[in-house]
């Protein structure tokens, strides 16, 4: 199981908490990385560029955003057991998860879509990297598409 986390934004360590909160004060693009260590001394990292746009004076609170985890630990400890994309002003999600060979291992849709690290026959899948495709509808009905990779850690 994971014993340490280090969050980095633009090469500045910001937190060693598992679920930190961070407020971006300026618009721009930020290289964000997470470094983790297991109790057996194994390490891994995931990185993503986060784009922060300037808020316009006439913007209302209808901006769409979707937060997608880069790693999760479905080990039934009650912490980070599900891969759950969550958003602001988002509606229905369609999510597919693929193994390293491109085979679909999970597929679901709805307003509360999450993955528990199990395959299509509810068998726990191995630790490793998986790819995702997510189609998220905003409150205006516009569909936003996201693809990427995530780590399943046990």
N, C-alpha and C positions, 0 to 999 in steps of 0.2 A: 504494500500500500504506500501511497505518497506520504512523505514526511516533511518535505520542504518545497516552497514555491518562491520564485523571484520574478516579479513583474518589472519590465523595463520599457520605458517610452523614450524614443530617440536617444538611446544609450544612457539614460539616467534611471537608476534604480528608484522605483517609487514605492514598492511594497513587498513584504514577505508574507502577506496574508493570502489565504486561499481565494477569497472573494473581496478584493479591495474595491473601493470607489475612487474615481478620479475625475476631476472636472477640467476639461480643456478650456483654457481661457482665450485662445486665439484660433482663428480659422487656419486651416492648412492640412497637410498630410503628415501623419506621425507613424513611424515604424514602431510597432508594439510587439514585444516578445514575452513569452512565458517560459521559464526554465524550471523543471521539476526534478526531484530526486526521490527514489523509492527507499524503503527501509533496507533493501539489499544493495544499495549504492548505485543502482542504475540511474542514468540521467537521460533527459530528453528535452527538446525545445520545440516551440511552435511560434511562428511569426506571422504578422498580418499588418498591412498598412491600413490605418484608419483615416478616413477623410472627414474633416470637420468643415462645414460650410458656414459662411457668415449668415447670421440671422438678419433678414431684412425687416425694416420698420413695419411693413404691412403684413408680415407673416402672422398667421394665427396659430393656434395650437393644433393644427391638423397635419403637421409635418410627420412623415412616415419614417420610421427607423426600425431596424431589425438587429438584435444582438444574437450572435451565433458563437457558442463556445468552441474552443479549439481542442478541448480534451474533457473527458468525463470518466468517472470511476464507478461502474455499476456493480458494486460489491455488497449492496444491501446494508451499508452502514448509516444510511439516512442522509449522507452528504454527497451531493453531486452524482446521484445514482442514475440520472436521466440526461440525455442529450435533448435539450428543449430550446429551440429558437424562440425568443420572446421579443416583442416589439411594441413600439408606440404607434397607436392609430393603425394597427394591422388587424386584418380579419382572418379569413381562412388561409391555411397553409397546406401545400402539398409537398411532401418530403420523401425523397428516395435516398437510401444508403447503399453504397456499393463496396464490395471487397476489392482487393488489389488486382483481381483478374477482370473487374468490370461487371461481375455478377451482382444482381440486385439481392441484397440480404434483408432489406426492410423497406416497406412502402406504406404510407398512411397519409390521410388528409383530414382536415377539420380545423376547428378554431383552437384546439388544445392538443396539438400533435407533439409527441415525444417518443424517443427511442430508448429502450432499456438495455441495449447491448445484446439482445437475443436475435437469432435468425428467424427465418420464415416459419420454422417448426418449433419456435420458442426454446431452442437450444442455445445456451450461452456461447457467444462467439469468442474467439481468441483475442488476446491483446494485440494491438497493432494499429496501423493507419487505415482509415476508411475514407472514401470520398462521399460527398453529399451533393444533391441537387435540391434546391428549395425554390418553390414558387409561392410568393406571399402576396396576397391581395390587400391593398390599402383601403381605407374607408371610402375612397372615391371609386373603387372598383378596378383601379389600375393594378396590373400584376407586375411585381418586381422579381427578378430571377437572381439567384445566388448559387455559386458553386464553390467548392473548396474541399479541404481535408480536415479530419479530426482524428484525435488519438483516443482509443479505447484502452484504458489502463485498469487492471484488476488488482 
